[in-house]
């Protein structure tokens, strides 16, 4: 039987992970078995740079945290080695980075994921992984908003230029 101190530490981990799951917009659970320390370090750096928190956690603790957070449906994949990656702002970062890493490493596997506290299929995770990053998507949206405004500005400028050209032609005739 574990000591009271160990139980308190595990409960703290479960509480923190449940809060992280509830506070995130997306997350991915992976099996990280058989990757080198060097590869793991690169992966963690890439995740950290994109605002994704990545933690290796025991399956029972992930299960309890998921239950506490109201995330149902992850229990079936919680076997072997597991790590969870959560993102508080970017819906695609964790899926994109981890799926790309899994494609390059035979022993690294994406198990499941969730969006807005709802478990999604592996096919949806793979679809998310193909989407461009948040910054690229925002740039595309801003470009779409700017296009009509820029067209309007060019049209107004063309009218002004046409009027100025008409005045320039009329001025020499009067002289």
ChimeraX attribute file (.defattr): number of C-alpha atoms within 10 A of each C-alpha:
attribute: neighborCount
match mode: 1-to-1
recipient: residues
	/A:1	5
	/A:2	6
	/A:3	7
	/A:4	9
	/A:5	9
	/A:6	11
	/A:7	12
	/A:8	11
	/A:9	11
	/A:10	14
	/A:11	15
	/A:12	12
	/A:13	17
	/A:14	23
	/A:15	18
	/A:16	13
	/A:17	23
	/A:18	23
	/A:19	15
	/A:20	20
	/A:21	27
	/A:22	20
	/A:23	16
	/A:24	22
	/A:25	19
	/A:26	27
	/A:27	31
	/A:28	25
	/A:29	26
	/A:30	23
	/A:31	22
	/A:32	19
	/A:33	14
	/A:34	11
	/A:35	13
	/A:36	10
	/A:37	9
	/A:38	9
	/A:39	12
	/A:40	13
	/A:41	11
	/A:42	12
	/A:43	16
	/A:44	18
	/A:45	13
	/A:46	16
	/A:47	21
	/A:48	14
	/A:49	10
	/A:50	17
	/A:51	15
	/A:52	24
	/A:53	18
	/A:54	20
	/A:55	14
	/A:56	15
	/A:57	16
	/A:58	15
	/A:59	18
	/A:60	13
	/A:61	18
	/A:62	24
	/A:63	22
	/A:64	19
	/A:65	23
	/A:66	24
	/A:67	16
	/A:68	17
	/A:69	19
	/A:70	14
	/A:71	20
	/A:72	14
	/A:73	16
	/A:74	19
	/A:75	15
	/A:76	9
	/A:77	16
	/A:78	20
	/A:79	12
	/A:80	11
	/A:81	15
	/A:82	21
	/A:83	20
	/A:84	23
	/A:85	24
	/A:86	29
	/A:87	26
	/A:88	16
	/A:89	15
	/A:90	19
	/A:91	22
	/A:92	23
	/A:93	27
	/A:94	30
	/A:95	31
	/A:96	21
	/A:97	18
	/A:98	24
	/A:99	24
	/A:100	14
	/A:101	17
	/A:102	17
	/A:103	12
	/A:104	10
	/A:105	14
	/A:106	11
	/A:107	12
	/A:108	19
	/A:109	18
	/A:110	22
	/A:111	20
	/A:112	24
	/A:113	25
	/A:114	26
	/A:115	17
	/A:116	15
	/A:117	19
	/A:118	15
	/A:119	17
	/A:120	18
	/A:121	12
	/A:122	17
	/A:123	10
	/A:124	15
	/A:125	24
	/A:126	17
	/A:127	14
	/A:128	18
	/A:129	20
	/A:130	15
	/A:131	15
	/A:132	13
	/A:133	16
	/A:134	15
	/A:135	10
	/A:136	11
	/A:137	12
	/A:138	12
	/A:139	11
	/A:140	12
	/A:141	11
	/A:142	11
	/A:143	12
	/A:144	11
	/A:145	11
	/A:146	12
	/A:147	11
	/A:148	11
	/A:149	11
	/A:150	12
	/A:151	11
	/A:152	12
	/A:153	11
	/A:154	12
	/A:155	12
	/A:156	12
	/A:157	12
	/A:158	12
	/A:159	11
	/A:160	12
	/A:161	12
	/A:162	12
	/A:163	11
	/A:164	12
	/A:165	11
	/A:166	11
	/A:167	11
	/A:168	11
	/A:169	10
	/A:170	11
	/A:171	9
	/A:172	8
	/A:173	7
	/A:174	6
	/A:175	5
